[in-house]
């Protein structure tokens, strides 16, 4: 493999392994929360807390990576994933809903570095190959969402949920383990993509001026609206499918994972 393509493979593997963890945990969240007595409103807040943190912290991580480089930001994000997925496993075993919120909020803050991974790809590809490079992120997401639930089903076959609570922390611990693999991989072989002369100093967390300037690009507004609506619909589906499968079709955890 050429030196120019190796960083892209590394970033693909890091995103893929990290998304394995997300795919392991996502089908469990609404069912676990319901078993712990959460209302529908509380379940919605628990599921949305991860993405809410991504929305708030992605600009911060992006601006920080412009100043100190992509590699340290990605490493910090992976450390956070290791810690907070492990906390999710612990909260599951303890049956502690508040700790689940802390775990998902922390994982969302850590996961907001995905935008930094995109910036890494932009740094590492020439303009004519940048579109193909960005597709790596989507491919890694898709692969993680496929294999994460499959591994989750196998995980519950090895360690069935406790008969009294119906909950097991193993998926959370396994997700933490996958993130640890990604972290070690990044420490060992992930290079810094941001050149010294390209580093910038930004003021503030979020720039309305920059957003307004981006929206003036032809087609950008409609593209963002389409992406928002598609993601909105997907999020509604993903947040309810586990409860729907359990309530209407009486699927167990493993069957929900496979679905």
N, C-alpha and C positions, 0 to 999 in steps of 0.2 A: 504494500500500500504506500502511495506517495505521501511525503511529509505534509503536503497541503490538505490531504483528506483525513489524516489521522486525527486532528483536533475535532473534526465533525463527528467521527465515529465515537470518540470519547464522550462528547457532549450528548450524543444519541443514547449511549449506554447509561450515562448518569440520569438523564431524564426518564428513560425507560424503567430503570431500577427504582427511581423515586416514585413513579406512577404505579408501579406494582403495589407499593404500600398503600397508595390512595385507593386502588381497586380492591384491595383486601378489606379496607375499613368501611368504604362507602355503603355497601349493601347491609351492613350491620347497624349503622347509626340509628335509623328510624325505629327499627325493631327493639334495639337495646333501650332507647329512650322511652318507648312505650311501656316496656316491661318495668322500667323504673318509675312509672307513674306520671310521665310527662304528658301534658296536654298537646293537642295538635299545634297550637301556637308555639309552645316551647320546642316541640320537635322541629318546626320550621326555623326557629331561631338557631337551634343547634346546627342544623344543616347549612344554614346561610352564613354562620359565623366564619367559617373557613374562607369563603369567597369574599366576604366583606373585608376581612383583613388583607386579602390579596389586593383588593381594590385600593385600600388605603396605603399599603406599604410598597406596592410595586413602583410608584414614582420615587419613593425614598431610596429603595435599593438601586434603582436605575441611576439616580443622581449620584449616589455614593460610589457606584461602580465607575462612573465617569471620572471620579476624582482619584480613587485608590486602585482601580483595576477590577476586572471581572472575576478573577480567580478567588480573591479573598471573600468577596460577597457570596459567590457560589458555595464556598466552603462553610461559611457561617450558616447559610440556609440549610445545608445538609446536616450540620451539627444539630440545628433546631429540629429537623425532621426526626433524627435519631431520638432525641430527648422526648419530644411530644408524642410520637407514636408509642414509645414505651410507656409514657404517662397514660395514654389511652388504654393500653393493655391493663395497667394497674387499676385505673378507674373502672374498667369493665369488671375485673375480679372483685373489686370492693363494692360494686354497685353504687357508685358515687357520681350523680348526675352533674354536680358543680365541677368536679374534676374533669369530666368529659368535655364540658364547655371550655375549660382552661386548655385542655389538650388540643381541641379543634381550633381555638383562637391562636394558640402558639404555632400549630402546624400551618395555619393560613399565613401567618407572618413569615414563617420560614419558606413556605411554598411560593411566596410572592417573588422570589428570585428567578422564577421562570422567565420573566422579562429580561433579566440579566443574561440568561442563557441565549435568548434570541439576539441580544446585543453581541454576545460572544461570536455567534454565527456570522453576524454582519461584519464584525471585525476580521473574520477569518476567510471571507469569500470576496472575490472581485464582483463588481456590480452585475456583470452578465451572468453570474452563477448564484446570485443571492437568493433568487426565488426558489431555486432547487434546494439551497441550503436551509431556508426557512421551513421547507416542507419536512425537514428532519424532525422538527418539533412536533408537528402534527402526527407524523408516523410513530414517534416515540409515545405520544399520548395514546394513540389508538392501540398500540401493542400492549402498553401498560394496562389499559382498561380491559383488554381481552384476557391476558394471562393472570392479572391480579385476582379477579373473581374465581378463576379456575383453581388457582393455588389456595384461595380461601376455602373452596369446597373440600379440597384434599386436606386442608388444615383441620377442618371441623370433623372430617372422618377420623383423623388421628386423635383429636382431642374434642370429643363431643361436649356441648354446653352442659354446665352443671344442672342436674335434674331439678333442683329447687328454684334456681334463679333463671335458668335457661340462657345463661350468659357465660362465655369463656373469653379470657384475655389473650389467648394465643395469637389471633390475627393481628392484634396491635403490636405484640412483641415481635412477631415475624416481620411486620412492616418496618419496625424499628431496625431489625436486622438487615433488611434489604437496603435501607437508607445508609446503614453503617458500611455496607459493601460499596455503595456509591461514593461515600465519603472517602474511604480508603483508596478507591480507584482515582478519585480526583486529586487527593494528596500526592499520590504516586506519579501520575502521568499527565495531569491536566496543566497545560502551559498557560501563561498569561497572554491574552489576545490583544489587549489595549496597548498600543505603542506609546512610548513616553511622551512624545510630542503631541499626542491626541488627547491627553488628559485635560479635563475642563473643570472649572469651578462654577458651580451653580448656587444661586441664592434661593432659599425657600424650598418647600416640600413639593408644591404643585404649582405649575405656572399656567394661569388662565390664558396669558398671552400666547404661549407656545401652543396650547390647545386650539385657540382661535386661529392661529396661523396654519396649523395642520388642517383645520376644517375648510380653509379656503382652497385647498388642493382639489382639483376637479375630481368629482366622484367620491371623495373621502367621506363626506357626510352620509350619503346613502349607503356606502359600504359598511360604515360603523353601525348604522341603524339595522341593516340586515343581519350583521353579526350579533348584535345585541338581541334581536328577536329570536334568532335561532338558538342562542345560548340560553335565553330565558325559557324557551319551550323545553329544551333538553333538561335544564335544571328542575323544572316542575315535574317532568317525567321521572328523572332519577331519584328525586326525593320521596316519591310516593310508590314506586313500583314494588319495593320490598314489602311494605305494609299491604298493598293491594294483593300481591301474590300470597301472603300469609293469611289475610282475612277472607278473600274471595275463593281462592283455590287451595287453601290449607297447605301451602308449601312450607317445608321446613327450611332451616338456614342454608343447608347445602343445595337444595333445589333452587332457592332464591339466588344463590351465587351462580349456579349454572345458567339460570334464566338470564 
